[in-house]
Every structure is written in C-alpha cells, then in structure tokens.
C-alpha cells in the first residue's frame, strides 16, 4: 500500500481520501483519519500539496495533468504520473504511444513553474530490448533541453557495479524554470511507467509564482 507524505507546511482540505493497492485484492477492517485536537477548528488556507516528498526532493508531477501524441493499447498518459513505479505492462501502470514515424511525445503540466533539478523516468522492463530503443529520448523543461536518455543517465544500483537500464535520471540546467516537462522520441514509440519531476525541497518556496527562464541561445 502506498503512503504519500504531505509537507508539514501544507494543510490539506480534501474531504475524500483514497487507499490504493496495485495488482492485489484490498481488504480493510478499519480506517482512522487522525487530526490533532487543537487543529479541529483550524481553517486551512492551502488546499493541496505541491507533490510527494522523497527525501531532499519533492516529485511535483504526481497526479498532474498529462497528455501524449498518440495512445496504444489503453496506455493513457495519466499512467506515467499515477505514483506507481511498476514496470511490467500487465501491472496497468505504463503509458504507450503508437509508432507513426514522426516524433512521439508525452507531456505533464506541473500547473506552476518550478526550478526542476532532475527528472526520473521508469520505462517498461518486461520488454528486454526496449531500453536500447529508448536511449536517445529527449527530456525538455519548457524551452530548456534537460538532456538525453543514454548510458550516462541510467541509474546505478546501490552496489555501484551494475546500472539499471530501465531507470533514467536526467538532470536539468541549474537555473532553468518551467511548467511543462516533455519526453519525446523520434521514429519510435514510448512506453513509460512513471515520470518523477524532482525539485529540491528548499526551492519550492511559499509561492507558486516563479519566473520562467529560457536559454539565451537556441538551435535553429
């Protein structure tokens, strides 16, 4: 069962809650939603969290609106920001575009401009050769090119001996801000199971109003 952490500075006013378990029956005997007694009469001024806290970073893409160029076999775009990093197709948590010969893309709207540190991408792992075709995929933050999926951006396991060819960490320019993150691949389809857009916690600030910066040079 997945537990989401809401920052202490954020008060949620949601009147409904959800408990999710992927791939297994869910049986609950009791759910207790606990509120401190002194907070019962508090009128919150902030209604939602900016995202999911993960150590020193917050994933600001969680459950945000997503779109993509085409859709194949029910692989809708929202699957890549549903919070599940399950990487097998039958788990039902991977998006899938068609292969139409041009640029295939997937995009998430963060609903505010953020200073993004890096983007984690989990691709389908039960298709053993897909990672070879995924390499070369570009990751954009607004007009800023964060980087390209390659051997240099694969995540190294804890033993630091073997890289996981199905998980990529693409860093963005240090001072780049953007509201939309796009993943695009030329002449091949995309099969992505989760995209985490990571912002350093200290860079979230108290305001959603942040400047948008673009590169001083463009490849024309």
C-alpha positions in Angstrom: 0.0 0.0 0.0 1.4 3.4 -1.0 1.7 6.1 1.6 2.1 9.7 0.4 3.9 12.3 2.6 2.4 15.8 2.7 4.8 18.6 3.7 4.3 19.9 7.2 3.8 23.4 6.0 0.9 22.3 3.8 -2.6 21.8 5.2 -4.9 19.6 3.1 -8.7 20.4 2.9 -9.6 17.3 0.9 -13.0 15.9 2.0 -12.3 12.5 0.5 -9.3 10.1 0.7 -8.1 7.1 -1.2 -6.1 4.0 -0.3 -4.6 2.2 -3.3 -3.0 -1.3 -3.8 -2.0 -2.3 -7.3 -2.4 -5.8 -8.5 -3.8 -7.4 -5.4 -7.2 -7.5 -3.6 -7.6 -4.8 -1.0 -9.2 -5.8 2.4 -9.5 -3.2 5.2 -11.1 -3.7 8.6 -10.8 -0.1 9.8 -9.5 3.2 8.6 -8.8 6.0 11.1 -8.1 9.5 9.8 -6.3 11.3 12.6 -6.4 15.0 13.3 -4.8 16.7 16.3 -7.4 18.0 18.7 -6.0 21.6 18.6 -6.3 21.5 14.8 -10.0 20.6 14.6 -11.1 24.2 14.3 -8.3 25.4 12.1 -9.4 26.9 8.8 -6.7 26.0 6.2 -5.6 28.5 3.6 -3.7 26.0 1.4 -5.7 23.3 -0.2 -3.3 20.9 -1.8 0.3 19.7 -1.6 2.8 20.6 -4.3 3.7 16.9 -4.6 5.2 13.9 -2.9 8.2 14.4 -0.6 11.0 12.0 -1.4 14.0 12.7 0.8 15.6 16.0 -0.1 13.3 16.3 -3.2 9.6 16.7 -4.0 8.1 15.0 -7.0 5.9 17.8 -8.4 4.5 15.7 -11.3 2.4 13.3 -9.1 -1.2 13.1 -10.4 -0.8 16.2 -12.6 -2.5 16.5 -16.0 -0.7 14.6 -18.7 -1.1 14.3 -22.5 0.7 12.4 -25.2 0.9 12.3 -29.0 -0.9 9.1 -29.6 -2.3 6.2 -27.5 -1.8 2.5 -28.0 -3.5 -0.5 -26.2 -5.0 1.6 -23.4 -1.7 3.1 -22.4 -3.1 6.5 -21.4 -0.8 9.4 -20.4 -2.0 9.6 -16.7 -0.4 6.2 -16.0 3.0 7.8 -16.0 2.2 10.1 -13.1 0.0 7.8 -11.0 2.6 7.3 -8.3 3.4 3.6 -9.2 6.8 2.6 -10.4 5.6 -0.8 -11.5 7.4 -1.6 -14.8 5.6 -4.6 -16.2 2.9 -3.9 -18.8 0.3 -6.1 -17.2 0.5 -4.1 -14.0 -1.5 -1.5 -15.8 0.7 1.5 -14.9 2.6 2.2 -18.1 1.7 4.7 -20.9 2.1 3.6 -24.6 2.2 5.7 -27.8 1.9 4.4 -31.3 4.8 4.3 -33.7 3.8 6.6 -36.6 7.2 7.5 -38.0 7.5 11.1 -36.6 8.1 12.4 -33.1 6.2 10.6 -30.3 5.9 12.6 -27.1 4.5 12.6 -23.6 4.0 15.7 -21.5 3.0 16.7 -18.0 1.7 20.1 -16.9 3.0 20.9 -13.4 0.4 23.7 -13.1 3.1 26.1 -11.9 6.6 27.0 -12.8 9.3 25.1 -10.9 13.1 25.1 -10.7 13.5 21.4 -11.6 16.6 19.6 -10.5 16.2 16.4 -12.4 13.7 14.0 -14.0 13.5 10.3 -13.1 12.0 8.1 -15.9 11.0 4.5 -15.3 10.4 2.6 -18.6 8.9 -0.8 -19.3 11.2 -3.5 -18.0 9.5 -6.7 -19.2 10.5 -6.0 -22.8 14.2 -6.7 -22.5 15.3 -4.8 -25.7 13.2 -1.7 -25.3 15.8 0.2 -23.3 18.0 0.1 -26.4 15.3 1.9 -28.4 14.5 4.3 -25.6 18.1 5.7 -25.5 18.2 8.9 -27.4 14.9 10.1 -26.0 15.0 13.8 -25.1 13.7 15.5 -22.0 12.5 19.1 -22.0 11.6 21.6 -19.3 9.7 24.2 -21.2 12.1 25.5 -23.8 15.1 24.1 -21.9 16.6 20.8 -23.0 17.4 18.9 -19.8 19.2 16.1 -21.5 19.0 12.8 -23.4 18.5 9.3 -22.1 21.7 7.5 -22.6 24.2 5.1 -20.9 25.4 8.2 -18.9 22.0 8.8 -17.4 21.0 5.3 -16.3 20.6 4.8 -12.6 23.3 2.8 -10.9 22.2 0.2 -8.3 23.3 0.6 -4.7 26.3 -1.7 -5.1 27.5 0.8 -7.8 28.5 -2.1 -10.0 25.6 -2.5 -12.3 23.4 0.1 -14.0 19.6 -0.4 -14.2 19.0 0.1 -17.9 15.2 0.7 -17.3 15.6 3.8 -15.0 17.0 7.1 -16.1 17.9 10.2 -14.2 18.1 13.3 -16.5 19.4 16.5 -14.9 18.1 19.9 -15.9 20.0 23.2 -16.3 20.7 24.7 -12.8 18.7 27.9 -13.2 16.0 26.7 -15.5 12.3 27.0 -14.6 9.4 25.5 -16.4 5.8 24.4 -16.1 5.7 21.6 -18.6 8.0 18.6 -18.9 8.0 16.8 -22.2 9.6 13.4 -23.1 10.0 12.8 -26.9 11.3 10.1 -29.1 11.9 10.3 -32.9 10.7 7.4 -35.1 9.8 5.0 -32.2 7.0 4.6 -29.6 7.2 5.5 -25.9 6.5 3.0 -23.1 6.9 4.9 -19.8 5.7 3.6 -16.4 6.5 6.6 -14.3 7.9 10.1 -14.6 9.1 11.9 -11.4 9.9 15.6 -11.8 12.1 16.4 -8.8 12.5 19.8 -7.2 14.8 20.4 -4.2 12.6 21.0 -1.1 14.3 24.3 -0.3 13.5 25.5 -3.8 9.7 25.1 -3.5 9.3 28.3 -1.7 6.0 29.7 -0.3 4.6 30.9 -3.7 3.7 29.1 -6.9 4.5 32.2 -8.8 8.0 31.7 -10.1 9.8 33.2 -13.2 10.2 31.3 -16.4 13.7 31.3 -17.9 14.7 30.2 -21.4 18.1 29.6 -22.9 20.0 32.6 -24.3 20.8 30.5 -27.4 18.6 28.3 -29.5 19.4 25.6 -32.0 17.7 27.0 -35.1 
